[in-house]
Amino acid sequence: MGKLKADHLRKRADFLRAQKGIRKSSAGLTLEICATPEPVGREGCFRLGFTASRKVGGAVQRNRAKRRLRAAARALLPVQAHERTDYVLIARPATLTRPYAELMKDLAHCLAAAHLKLAPVTGAGEP
């Protein structure tokens, strides 16, 4: 599996579709994934979105939490993501204070668990 490119989730409908998919949580983040709809998905790409509610804090804290999630996603997802899959990373209050190495472990653990659960649903396996 080579490096994939990331497209952005921008529409509310895409975030709501991911919400109905597979959800895995850890101390530092919540991950929601689902298959990208057929006419939208491009070969060699996955789609990625980030969100943080007001439970995380004010605007400054929410933006900081999303920046930390973006950094972790930039490091892991191009290598570990599945093609034509939507990923939504949701910040939790601990996202702000969790050490970066632990945040990376949280994301890797959530990705592995979600991919295992996604494989039987979509029939997508490791190539």
N, CA, C and O atoms as a GROMACS GRO file, in nm:
protein
  508
    1MET      N    1   0.085  -0.118   0.000
    1MET     CA    2   0.000   0.000   0.000
    1MET      C    3   0.089   0.124   0.000
    1MET      O    4   0.169   0.142   0.092
    2GLY      N    5   0.078   0.208  -0.102
    2GLY     CA    6   0.159   0.327  -0.112
    2GLY      C    7   0.095   0.445  -0.042
    2GLY      O    8  -0.005   0.432   0.028
    3LYS      N    9   0.155   0.561  -0.063
    3LYS     CA   10   0.100   0.682  -0.003
    3LYS      C   11  -0.022   0.728  -0.083
    3LYS      O   12  -0.020   0.730  -0.206
    4LEU      N   13  -0.125   0.764  -0.011
    4LEU     CA   14  -0.246   0.816  -0.073
    4LEU      C   15  -0.252   0.966  -0.052
    4LEU      O   16  -0.188   1.020   0.039
    5LYS      N   17  -0.330   1.034  -0.136
    5LYS     CA   18  -0.350   1.177  -0.120
    5LYS      C   19  -0.480   1.203  -0.047
    5LYS      O   20  -0.574   1.124  -0.056
    6ALA      N   21  -0.484   1.313   0.025
    6ALA     CA   22  -0.602   1.349   0.103
    6ALA      C   23  -0.682   1.459   0.033
    6ALA      O   24  -0.626   1.559  -0.010
    7ASP      N   25  -0.811   1.438   0.023
    7ASP     CA   26  -0.905   1.544  -0.015
    7ASP      C   27  -0.976   1.586   0.112
    7ASP      O   28  -0.974   1.514   0.212
    8HIS      N   29  -1.038   1.704   0.109
    8HIS     CA   30  -1.103   1.755   0.229
    8HIS      C   31  -1.253   1.729   0.226
    8HIS      O   32  -1.317   1.738   0.121
    9LEU      N   33  -1.308   1.696   0.342
    9LEU     CA   34  -1.453   1.693   0.358
    9LEU      C   35  -1.496   1.835   0.388
    9LEU      O   36  -1.444   1.896   0.482
   10ARG      N   37  -1.587   1.888   0.313
   10ARG     CA   38  -1.628   2.026   0.334
   10ARG      C   39  -1.778   2.040   0.360
   10ARG      O   40  -1.821   2.134   0.427
   11LYS      N   41  -1.857   1.948   0.307
   11LYS     CA   42  -2.002   1.961   0.318
   11LYS      C   43  -2.055   1.890   0.442
   11LYS      O   44  -2.005   1.786   0.482
   12ARG      N   45  -2.157   1.949   0.501
   12ARG     CA   46  -2.218   1.893   0.621
   12ARG      C   47  -2.269   1.752   0.596
   12ARG      O   48  -2.259   1.665   0.683
   13ALA      N   49  -2.323   1.728   0.478
   13ALA     CA   50  -2.376   1.595   0.445
   13ALA      C   51  -2.268   1.488   0.453
   13ALA      O   52  -2.295   1.375   0.494
   14ASP      N   53  -2.145   1.522   0.415
   14ASP     CA   54  -2.035   1.426   0.423
   14ASP      C   55  -2.002   1.392   0.569
   14ASP      O   56  -1.975   1.276   0.601
   15PHE      N   57  -2.004   1.493   0.656
   15PHE     CA   58  -1.978   1.469   0.798
   15PHE      C   59  -2.090   1.385   0.859
   15PHE      O   60  -2.063   1.297   0.942
   16LEU      N   61  -2.214   1.410   0.819
   16LEU     CA   62  -2.327   1.333   0.872
   16LEU      C   63  -2.323   1.188   0.823
   16LEU      O   64  -2.361   1.097   0.897
   17ARG      N   65  -2.278   1.166   0.700
   17ARG     CA   66  -2.265   1.029   0.649
   17ARG      C   67  -2.160   0.953   0.728
   17ARG      O   68  -2.180   0.836   0.762
   18ALA      N   69  -2.048   1.017   0.758
   18ALA     CA   70  -1.943   0.953   0.837
   18ALA      C   71  -1.992   0.921   0.978
   18ALA      O   72  -1.952   0.822   1.038
   19GLN      N   73  -2.080   1.007   1.030
   19GLN     CA   74  -2.134   0.986   1.164
   19GLN      C   75  -2.214   0.856   1.171
   19GLN      O   76  -2.222   0.794   1.277
   20LYS      N   77  -2.274   0.816   1.060
   20LYS     CA   78  -2.353   0.692   1.055
   20LYS      C   79  -2.265   0.570   1.029
   20LYS      O   80  -2.314   0.457   1.032
   21GLY      N   81  -2.138   0.590   1.003
   21GLY     CA   82  -2.046   0.480   0.974
   21GLY      C   83  -1.990   0.420   1.101
   21GLY      O   84  -2.061   0.403   1.200
   22ILE      N   85  -1.863   0.387   1.096
   22ILE     CA   86  -1.795   0.322   1.207
   22ILE      C   87  -1.730   0.428   1.295
   22ILE      O   88  -1.666   0.521   1.246
   23ARG      N   89  -1.748   0.413   1.427
   23ARG     CA   90  -1.693   0.510   1.521
   23ARG      C   91  -1.606   0.439   1.623
   23ARG      O   92  -1.645   0.339   1.684
   24LYS      N   93  -1.485   0.491   1.640
   24LYS     CA   94  -1.391   0.439   1.741
   24LYS      C   95  -1.341   0.557   1.824
   24LYS      O   96  -1.305   0.662   1.770
   25SER      N   97  -1.340   0.538   1.954
   25SER     CA   98  -1.298   0.645   2.045
   25SER      C   99  -1.178   0.603   2.127
   25SER      O  100  -1.158   0.485   2.156
   26SER      N  101  -1.101   0.701   2.165
   26SER     CA  102  -0.989   0.681   2.257
   26SER      C  103  -0.986   0.804   2.348
   26SER      O  104  -1.072   0.892   2.337
   27ALA      N  105  -0.890   0.810   2.436
   27ALA     CA  106  -0.883   0.921   2.530
   27ALA      C  107  -0.861   1.054   2.458
   27ALA      O  108  -0.914   1.157   2.501
   28GLY      N  109  -0.784   1.053   2.350
   28GLY     CA  110  -0.747   1.178   2.285
   28GLY      C  111  -0.832   1.221   2.168
   28GLY      O  112  -0.828   1.338   2.129
   29LEU      N  113  -0.909   1.129   2.109
   29LEU     CA  114  -0.985   1.164   1.989
   29LEU      C  115  -1.093   1.061   1.963
   29LEU      O  116  -1.095   0.952   2.021
   30THR      N  117  -1.183   1.097   1.873
   30THR     CA  118  -1.283   1.005   1.821
   30THR      C  119  -1.266   1.002   1.669
   30THR      O  120  -1.248   1.106   1.606
   31LEU      N  121  -1.272   0.883   1.612
   31LEU     CA  122  -1.257   0.865   1.468
   31LEU      C  123  -1.385   0.807   1.412
   31LEU      O  124  -1.437   0.708   1.464
   32GLU      N  125  -1.436   0.868   1.307
   32GLU     CA  126  -1.552   0.815   1.234
   32GLU      C  127  -1.508   0.790   1.091
   32GLU      O  128  -1.446   0.876   1.028
   33ILE      N  129  -1.541   0.671   1.038
   33ILE     CA  130  -1.506   0.642   0.899
   33ILE      C  131  -1.624   0.579   0.827
   33ILE      O  132  -1.709   0.514   0.888
   34CYS      N  133  -1.627   0.598   0.697
   34CYS     CA  134  -1.725   0.534   0.611
   34CYS      C  135  -1.668   0.533   0.469
   34CYS      O  136  -1.572   0.604   0.439
   35ALA      N  137  -1.728   0.454   0.383
   35ALA     CA  138  -1.685   0.449   0.244
   35ALA      C  139  -1.727   0.578   0.173
   35ALA      O  140  -1.836   0.630   0.197
   36THR      N  141  -1.641   0.628   0.086
   36THR     CA  142  -1.674   0.746   0.007
   36THR      C  143  -1.780   0.708  -0.097
   36THR      O  144  -1.769   0.602  -0.159
   37PRO      N  145  -1.882   0.793  -0.117
   37PRO     CA  146  -1.982   0.761  -0.219
   37PRO      C  147  -1.920   0.750  -0.358
   37PRO      O  148  -1.822   0.819  -0.388
   38GLU      N  149  -1.975   0.665  -0.438
   38GLU     CA  150  -1.918   0.628  -0.568
   38GLU      C  151  -1.884   0.746  -0.661
   38GLU      O  152  -1.771   0.751  -0.709
   39PRO      N  153  -1.975   0.839  -0.689
   39PRO     CA  154  -1.939   0.942  -0.787
   39PRO      C  155  -1.835   1.042  -0.737
   39PRO      O  156  -1.775   1.114  -0.817
   40VAL      N  157  -1.813   1.047  -0.605
   40VAL     CA  158  -1.725   1.149  -0.548
   40VAL      C  159  -1.581   1.101  -0.535
   40VAL      O  160  -1.488   1.178  -0.559
   41GLY      N  161  -1.562   0.974  -0.498
   41GLY     CA  162  -1.429   0.924  -0.468
   41GLY      C  163  -1.338   0.918  -0.590
   41GLY      O  164  -1.380   0.879  -0.699
   42ARG      N  165  -1.213   0.957  -0.569
   42ARG     CA  166  -1.112   0.950  -0.675
   42ARG      C  167  -1.015   0.838  -0.644
   42ARG      O  168  -0.991   0.806  -0.528
   43GLU      N  169  -0.959   0.782  -0.747
   43GLU     CA  170  -0.860   0.675  -0.729
   43GLU      C  171  -0.735   0.733  -0.661
   43GLU      O  172  -0.688   0.841  -0.696
   44GLY      N  173  -0.683   0.659  -0.564
   44GLY     CA  174  -0.561   0.700  -0.495
   44GLY      C  175  -0.583   0.808  -0.391
   44GLY      O  176  -0.487   0.869  -0.345
   45CYS      N  177  -0.710   0.833  -0.352
   45CYS     CA  178  -0.739   0.940  -0.255
   45CYS      C  179  -0.830   0.890  -0.144
   45CYS      O  180  -0.906   0.796  -0.160
   46PHE      N  181  -0.819   0.956  -0.031
   46PHE     CA  182  -0.914   0.941   0.079
   46PHE      C  183  -0.959   1.081   0.117
   46PHE      O  184  -0.891   1.178   0.084
   47ARG      N  185  -1.070   1.092   0.184
   47ARG     CA  186  -1.119   1.224   0.225
   47ARG      C  187  -1.112   1.237   0.376
   47ARG      O  188  -1.131   1.140   0.449
   48LEU      N  189  -1.083   1.359   0.422
   48LEU     CA  190  -1.051   1.382   0.562
   48LEU      C  191  -1.118   1.510   0.612
   48LEU      O  192  -1.116   1.613   0.544
   49GLY      N  193  -1.177   1.502   0.732
   49GLY     CA  194  -1.238   1.619   0.794
   49GLY      C  195  -1.206   1.623   0.942
   49GLY      O  196  -1.176   1.520   1.003
   50PHE      N  197  -1.214   1.742   1.000
   50PHE     CA  198  -1.184   1.762   1.141
   50PHE      C  199  -1.296   1.843   1.204
   50PHE      O  200  -1.354   1.931   1.139
   51THR      N  201  -1.325   1.814   1.330
   51THR     CA  202  -1.426   1.892   1.400
   51THR      C  203  -1.395   1.894   1.549
   51THR      O  204  -1.333   1.803   1.604
   52ALA      N  205  -1.440   2.000   1.613
   52ALA     CA  206  -1.424   2.015   1.758
   52ALA      C  207  -1.545   2.092   1.809
   52ALA      O  208  -1.576   2.201   1.760
   53SER      N  209  -1.614   2.037   1.907
   53SER     CA  210  -1.731   2.103   1.962
   53SER      C  211  -1.690   2.202   2.071
   53SER      O  212  -1.572   2.211   2.106
   54ARG      N  213  -1.787   2.274   2.123
   54ARG     CA  214  -1.757   2.370   2.228
   54ARG      C  215  -1.721   2.302   2.360
   54ARG      O  216  -1.674   2.369   2.453
   55LYS      N  217  -1.743   2.173   2.370
   55LYS     CA  218  -1.700   2.099   2.490
   55LYS      C  219  -1.548   2.104   2.505
   55LYS      O  220  -1.495   2.095   2.616
   56VAL      N  221  -1.478   2.119   2.392
   56VAL     CA  222  -1.332   2.125   2.394
   56VAL      C  223  -1.285   2.257   2.454
   56VAL      O  224  -1.182   2.261   2.521
   57GLY      N  225  -1.360   2.364   2.430
   57GLY     CA  226  -1.323   2.495   2.483
   57GLY      C  227  -1.366   2.605   2.387
   57GLY      O  228  -1.450   2.584   2.300
   58GLY      N  229  -1.308   2.721   2.406
   58GLY     CA  230  -1.338   2.834   2.320
   58GLY      C  231  -1.273   2.817   2.183
   58GLY      O  232  -1.214   2.713   2.153
   59ALA      N  233  -1.284   2.920   2.100
   59ALA     CA  234  -1.234   2.912   1.963
   59ALA      C  235  -1.084   2.883   1.958
   59ALA      O  236  -1.039   2.806   1.873
   60VAL      N  237  -1.008   2.943   2.046
   60VAL     CA  238  -0.863   2.923   2.046
   60VAL      C  239  -0.830   2.777   2.079
   60VAL      O  240  -0.746   2.717   2.013
   61GLN      N  241  -0.896   2.722   2.178
   61GLN     CA  242  -0.871   2.583   2.216
   61GLN      C  243  -0.917   2.486   2.106
   61GLN      O  244  -0.850   2.388   2.077
   62ARG      N  245  -1.033   2.514   2.046
   62ARG     CA  246  -1.082   2.427   1.938
   62ARG      C  247  -0.987   2.429   1.820
   62ARG      O  248  -0.959   2.324   1.762
   63ASN      N  249  -0.937   2.545   1.783
   63ASN     CA  250  -0.842   2.553   1.671
   63ASN      C  251  -0.712   2.482   1.704
   63ASN      O  252  -0.655   2.414   1.618
   64ARG      N  253  -0.663   2.495   1.828
   64ARG     CA  254  -0.541   2.425   1.869
   64ARG      C  255  -0.561   2.274   1.864
   64ARG      O  256  -0.473   2.201   1.819
   65ALA      N  257  -0.676   2.228   1.910
   65ALA     CA  258  -0.706   2.084   1.908
   65ALA      C  259  -0.709   2.033   1.763
   65ALA      O  260  -0.656   1.925   1.734
   66LYS      N  261  -0.771   2.108   1.673
   66LYS     CA  262  -0.777   2.065   1.532
   66LYS      C  263  -0.638   2.066   1.468
   66LYS      O  264  -0.608   1.980   1.386
   67ARG      N  265  -0.554   2.163   1.505
   67ARG     CA  266  -0.417   2.165   1.452
   67ARG      C  267  -0.340   2.041   1.497
   67ARG      O  268  -0.265   1.983   1.419
   68ARG      N  269  -0.359   2.000   1.623
   68ARG     CA  270  -0.291   1.880   1.674
   68ARG      C  271  -0.341   1.756   1.600
   68ARG      O  272  -0.262   1.667   1.566
   69LEU      N  273  -0.471   1.750   1.576
   69LEU     CA  274  -0.525   1.635   1.501
   69LEU      C  275  -0.475   1.634   1.358
   69LEU      O  276  -0.445   1.528   1.303
   70ARG      N  277  -0.465   1.751   1.296
   70ARG     CA  278  -0.414   1.759   1.158
   70ARG      C  279  -0.270   1.709   1.150
   70ARG      O  280  -0.233   1.638   1.056
   71ALA      N  281  -0.189   1.746   1.248
   71ALA     CA  282  -0.049   1.702   1.249
   71ALA      C  283  -0.040   1.550   1.262
   71ALA      O  284   0.039   1.487   1.193
   72ALA      N  285  -0.121   1.492   1.350
   72ALA     CA  286  -0.120   1.346   1.367
   72ALA      C  287  -0.171   1.278   1.240
   72ALA      O  288  -0.115   1.177   1.197
   73ALA      N  289  -0.276   1.333   1.181
   73ALA     CA  290  -0.332   1.273   1.059
   73ALA      C  291  -0.233   1.284   0.944
   73ALA      O  292  -0.221   1.191   0.864
   74ARG      N  293  -0.162   1.395   0.934
   74ARG     CA  294  -0.064   1.414   0.826
   74ARG      C  295   0.047   1.310   0.836
   74ARG      O  296   0.102   1.267   0.735
   75ALA      N  297   0.080   1.270   0.959
   75ALA     CA  298   0.187   1.172   0.979
   75ALA      C  299   0.141   1.029   0.949
   75ALA      O  300   0.218   0.951   0.893
   76LEU      N  301   0.019   0.994   0.986
   76LEU     CA  302  -0.025   0.854   0.977
   76LEU      C  303  -0.113   0.820   0.856
   76LEU      O  304  -0.095   0.716   0.794
   77LEU      N  305  -0.206   0.906   0.824
   77LEU     CA  306  -0.308   0.867   0.726
   77LEU      C  307  -0.257   0.844   0.584
   77LEU      O  308  -0.306   0.751   0.520
   78PRO      N  309  -0.164   0.920   0.530
   78PRO     CA  310  -0.122   0.891   0.392
   78PRO      C  311  -0.071   0.747   0.374
   78PRO      O  312  -0.079   0.692   0.265
   79VAL      N  313  -0.019   0.688   0.480
   79VAL     CA  314   0.034   0.552   0.471
   79VAL      C  315  -0.070   0.448   0.514
   79VAL      O  316  -0.075   0.340   0.456
   80GLN      N  317  -0.152   0.480   0.613
   80GLN     CA  318  -0.244   0.382   0.670
   80GLN      C  319  -0.387   0.392   0.620
   80GLN      O  320  -0.466   0.301   0.644
   81ALA      N  321  -0.423   0.500   0.554
   81ALA     CA  322  -0.561   0.518   0.509
   81ALA      C  323  -0.595   0.421   0.397
   81ALA      O  324  -0.507   0.373   0.325
   82HIS      N  325  -0.724   0.392   0.383
   82HIS     CA  326  -0.773   0.312   0.272
   82HIS      C  327  -0.826   0.404   0.164
   82HIS      O  328  -0.883   0.510   0.192
   83GLU      N  329  -0.807   0.363   0.042
   83GLU     CA  330  -0.853   0.439  -0.073
   83GLU      C  331  -1.006   0.448  -0.071
   83GLU      O  332  -1.074   0.354  -0.032
   84ARG      N  333  -1.057   0.563  -0.113
   84ARG     CA  334  -1.202   0.588  -0.123
   84ARG      C  335  -1.273   0.565   0.011
   84ARG      O  336  -1.378   0.501   0.018
   85THR      N  337  -1.214   0.620   0.116
   85THR     CA  338  -1.273   0.614   0.249
   85THR      C  339  -1.273   0.754   0.308
   85THR      O  340  -1.178   0.830   0.289
   86ASP      N  341  -1.381   0.788   0.379
   86ASP     CA  342  -1.391   0.918   0.446
   86ASP      C  343  -1.352   0.901   0.592
   86ASP      O  344  -1.395   0.806   0.658
   87TYR      N  345  -1.272   0.993   0.642
   87TYR     CA  346  -1.227   0.992   0.782
   87TYR      C  347  -1.264   1.125   0.845
   87TYR      O  348  -1.237   1.231   0.788
   88VAL      N  349  -1.326   1.121   0.963
   88VAL     CA  350  -1.354   1.243   1.039
   88VAL      C  351  -1.289   1.225   1.176
   88VAL      O  352  -1.317   1.129   1.247
   89LEU      N  353  -1.202   1.318   1.212
   89LEU     CA  354  -1.137   1.317   1.343
   89LEU      C  355  -1.205   1.422   1.429
   89LEU      O  356  -1.214   1.539   1.392
   90ILE      N  357  -1.252   1.379   1.544
   90ILE     CA  358  -1.324   1.466   1.636
   90ILE      C  359  -1.240   1.488   1.760
   90ILE      O  360  -1.197   1.393   1.826
   91ALA      N  361  -1.217   1.615   1.791
   91ALA     CA  362  -1.136   1.649   1.909
   91ALA      C  363  -1.216   1.624   2.036
   91ALA      O  364  -1.338   1.642   2.039
   92ARG      N  365  -1.146   1.585   2.139
   92ARG     CA  366  -1.204   1.568   2.272
   92ARG      C  367  -1.129   1.663   2.365
   92ARG      O  368  -1.022   1.712   2.328
   93PRO      N  369  -1.181   1.690   2.484
   93PRO     CA  370  -1.110   1.782   2.574
   93PRO      C  371  -0.965   1.739   2.601
   93PRO      O  372  -0.878   1.824   2.618
   94ALA      N  373  -0.939   1.609   2.605
   94ALA     CA  374  -0.803   1.561   2.630
   94ALA      C  375  -0.710   1.582   2.512
   94ALA      O  376  -0.588   1.570   2.527
   95THR      N  377  -0.763   1.614   2.396
   95THR     CA  378  -0.679   1.638   2.277
   95THR      C  379  -0.579   1.751   2.304
   95THR      O  380  -0.467   1.748   2.254
   96LEU      N  381  -0.620   1.847   2.383
   96LEU     CA  382  -0.535   1.963   2.411
   96LEU      C  383  -0.418   1.930   2.502
   96LEU      O  384  -0.310   1.987   2.486
   97THR      N  385  -0.437   1.841   2.597
   97THR     CA  386  -0.335   1.817   2.699
   97THR      C  387  -0.260   1.685   2.680
   97THR      O  388  -0.156   1.664   2.743
   98ARG      N  389  -0.309   1.599   2.596
   98ARG     CA  390  -0.246   1.468   2.577
   98ARG      C  391  -0.112   1.486   2.506
   98ARG      O  392  -0.104   1.562   2.410
   99PRO      N  393  -0.008   1.417   2.551
   99PRO     CA  394   0.121   1.425   2.480
   99PRO      C  395   0.105   1.380   2.334
   99PRO      O  396   0.025   1.291   2.304
  100TYR      N  397   0.181   1.442   2.246
  100TYR     CA  398   0.167   1.415   2.103
  100TYR      C  399   0.190   1.267   2.071
  100TYR      O  400   0.118   1.212   1.988
  101ALA      N  401   0.286   1.204   2.135
  101ALA     CA  402   0.312   1.061   2.110
  101ALA      C  403   0.190   0.976   2.146
  101ALA      O  404   0.158   0.880   2.077
  102GLU      N  405   0.123   1.012   2.255
  102GLU     CA  406   0.001   0.939   2.296
  102GLU      C  407  -0.112   0.964   2.198
  102GLU      O  408  -0.190   0.874   2.168
  103LEU      N  409  -0.121   1.087   2.147
  103LEU     CA  410  -0.223   1.120   2.047
  103LEU      C  411  -0.202   1.038   1.920
  103LEU      O  412  -0.298   0.992   1.859
  104MET      N  413  -0.076   1.022   1.880
  104MET     CA  414  -0.043   0.940   1.763
  104MET      C  415  -0.083   0.794   1.788
  104MET      O  416  -0.138   0.729   1.699
  105LYS      N  417  -0.056   0.742   1.908
  105LYS     CA  418  -0.094   0.605   1.942
  105LYS      C  419  -0.246   0.589   1.940
  105LYS      O  420  -0.298   0.488   1.892
  106ASP      N  421  -0.316   0.690   1.992
  106ASP     CA  422  -0.463   0.686   1.991
  106ASP      C  423  -0.516   0.677   1.849
  106ASP      O  424  -0.604   0.596   1.820
  107LEU      N  425  -0.461   0.760   1.760
  107LEU     CA  426  -0.506   0.759   1.621
  107LEU      C  427  -0.473   0.626   1.553
  107LEU      O  428  -0.557   0.571   1.482
  108ALA      N  429  -0.353   0.575   1.575
  108ALA     CA  430  -0.314   0.447   1.514
  108ALA      C  431  -0.404   0.334   1.564
  108ALA      O  432  -0.445   0.249   1.485
  109HIS      N  433  -0.436   0.333   1.693
  109HIS     CA  434  -0.522   0.229   1.749
  109HIS      C  435  -0.663   0.239   1.692
  109HIS      O  436  -0.722   0.138   1.654
  110CYS      N  437  -0.718   0.360   1.685
  110CYS     CA  438  -0.853   0.380   1.630
  110CYS      C  439  -0.858   0.341   1.482
  110CYS      O  440  -0.955   0.280   1.437
  111LEU      N  441  -0.754   0.377   1.408
  111LEU     CA  442  -0.749   0.341   1.265
  111LEU      C  443  -0.749   0.190   1.247
  111LEU      O  444  -0.824   0.137   1.165
  112ALA      N  445  -0.665   0.121   1.322
  112ALA     CA  446  -0.656  -0.024   1.308
  112ALA      C  447  -0.789  -0.091   1.342
  112ALA      O  448  -0.834  -0.180   1.270
  113ALA      N  449  -0.852  -0.048   1.451
  113ALA     CA  450  -0.979  -0.107   1.492
  113ALA      C  451  -1.090  -0.076   1.391
  113ALA      O  452  -1.171  -0.163   1.360
  114ALA      N  453  -1.093   0.046   1.340
  114ALA     CA  454  -1.197   0.084   1.244
  114ALA      C  455  -1.178   0.012   1.111
  114ALA      O  456  -1.276  -0.028   1.048
  115HIS      N  457  -1.054  -0.004   1.068
  115HIS     CA  458  -1.029  -0.075   0.941
  115HIS      C  459  -1.070  -0.221   0.951
  115HIS      O  460  -1.122  -0.278   0.854
  116LEU      N  461  -1.046  -0.283   1.066
  116LEU     CA  462  -1.089  -0.422   1.084
  116LEU      C  463  -1.240  -0.434   1.074
  116LEU      O  464  -1.293  -0.529   1.015
  117LYS      N  465  -1.309  -0.338   1.132
  117LYS     CA  466  -1.455  -0.340   1.129
  117LYS      C  467  -1.509  -0.302   0.991
  117LYS      O  468  -1.614  -0.351   0.949
  118LEU      N  469  -1.437  -0.215   0.919
  118LEU     CA  470  -1.481  -0.169   0.788
  118LEU      C  471  -1.464  -0.276   0.682
  118LEU      O  472  -1.545  -0.284   0.589
  119ALA      N  473  -1.361  -0.359   0.692
  119ALA     CA  474  -1.332  -0.460   0.590
  119ALA      C  475  -1.450  -0.551   0.560
  119ALA      O  476  -1.482  -0.570   0.443
  120PRO      N  477  -1.518  -0.611   0.661
  120PRO     CA  478  -1.631  -0.697   0.628
  120PRO      C  479  -1.750  -0.619   0.570
  120PRO      O  480  -1.827  -0.674   0.492
  121VAL      N  481  -1.764  -0.493   0.609
  121VAL     CA  482  -1.877  -0.413   0.562
  121VAL      C  483  -1.864  -0.382   0.415
  121VAL      O  484  -1.960  -0.397   0.339
  122THR      N  485  -1.745  -0.336   0.373
  122THR     CA  486  -1.727  -0.293   0.235
  122THR      C  487  -1.661  -0.399   0.148
  122THR      O  488  -1.660  -0.387   0.025
  123GLY      N  489  -1.607  -0.500   0.210
  123GLY     CA  490  -1.534  -0.601   0.134
  123GLY      C  491  -1.394  -0.554   0.098
  123GLY      O  492  -1.325  -0.619   0.020
  124ALA      N  493  -1.353  -0.440   0.154
  124ALA     CA  494  -1.220  -0.386   0.126
  124ALA      C  495  -1.120  -0.452   0.220
  124ALA      O  496  -1.130  -0.440   0.342
  125GLY      N  497  -1.026  -0.519   0.163
  125GLY     CA  498  -0.922  -0.582   0.243
  125GLY      C  499  -0.787  -0.521   0.211
  125GLY      O  500  -0.776  -0.436   0.123
  126GLU      N  501  -0.688  -0.565   0.281
  126GLU     CA  502  -0.552  -0.518   0.252
  126GLU      C  503  -0.508  -0.579   0.119
  126GLU      O  504  -0.524  -0.699   0.097
  127PRO      N  505  -0.451  -0.498   0.031
  127PRO     CA  506  -0.406  -0.552  -0.098
  127PRO      C  507  -0.286  -0.641  -0.083
  127PRO      O  508  -0.236  -0.695  -0.182
   0.00000   0.00000   0.00000
